[in-house]
Amino acid sequence: MDEKRYYWSPVVQWKFEDGQIIIENFTFKGFPIELFLETYYFLQNAQGRTEEELKDYCNQLKGKNSKITTMFLNDLIKKRILIMSLNEPKELFACQSRFVEGDYAEDYFFHKENVENYVNEKLNRFSIAENKDFIELEVTKQLPDFIENRRSSRSFDKNKTVTFSKFSNFINAMGQRRDGEKIRYIYPSAGGIYPLNIYLYIKKDRVEGIEEGIYKYNPEKKGLYLLNRLEKIDKNAHFFTNSNIFNDSAFSIFISYDGELNMHKYKETGYFFGIIECGILLSILSYSAEFFGLGCCIIGEMDFDKIKSAFEFNTNEVFLQSLEIGIRK
């Protein structure tokens, strides 16, 4: 097995300001600027740096420079400035918001009325007449009701248990199908590789016949493997706007992407394909929930790092998205 190597995160920027080193949102006071530059260029090796190389670099420095550089590098690793695995999606896209200017106050979207006004404005952007030729299309056939009626559920009935049959049918929408020797799914994946993994947190007495715990779904065997029965997930992993949704749901679904599965073939684009596939799968789950009479809410963002240790992620496996499922009120 190849030795793990550390790289300076490709999305991390730094600057000098008032005699201090600022790396992303972190300020490093008292670290010599000349020593930082030397260390930074040492870290810019295209093949990365092994732990042994980092240790040797610190040891060859003289006096206190050796000690403070060791502490500095450890801090860079802790803050994910030096990384040995894929960037998390939030890290990848953090620098993109600078290109979309807006004058919204920091707490603007914490207020329900503001959110409703914002959404209404964006949804009605098509009402603005464009100075272009327009062809009105006809609608002669409706989609099935479970597609037409799909909607997000933000409240669930905590007093109702999801039956084992309903739960099984819903989850197995993500399972493998076989056409002779050929394996397929009901949703597409670049190259037919399917690099996503599915995890579930089942709450106590909320799904018939299944004990509380964290499980991993096996799409081939169409079943669940128990990963962790002792670890409990609570609302603290969610932002306050979603905490009640989590509290009331019967179970949670967590979708991850494993770069080891498709990046050998697709390189960096494999990550992008994995994100696209996650979006397709979210649609499948939303429609399936409606079809089987379940409520479903896709959670836009959560602090997955607070619960990540309870899951058995591979080195280059990253969390993408979560859903809350239950009996709709």
SULQUI-V613159 format. One record per helix or strand of 3 or more residues. SS is the DSSP state (H for helix, E for strand). FROM is the first residue (numbers start at 1). LEN is the number of residues. If there is no record, write none. Layout:
# SULQUI-V613159
[[SS	FROM	LEN] [SS	FROM	LEN]]
This chain:
# SULQUI-V613159
[[E	5	4] [E	14	4] [E	20	4] [E	26	3] [H	33	11] [H	51	10] [H	64	15] [H	89	11] [H	108	3] [H	112	16] [H	145	4] [H	164	11] [E	177	3] [E	182	3] [H	190	3] [E	196	7] [E	213	6] [E	223	6] [H	235	3] [H	243	6] [E	251	8] [H	259	8] [H	269	23] [E	295	5] [H	304	3] [H	308	3] [E	317	10]]
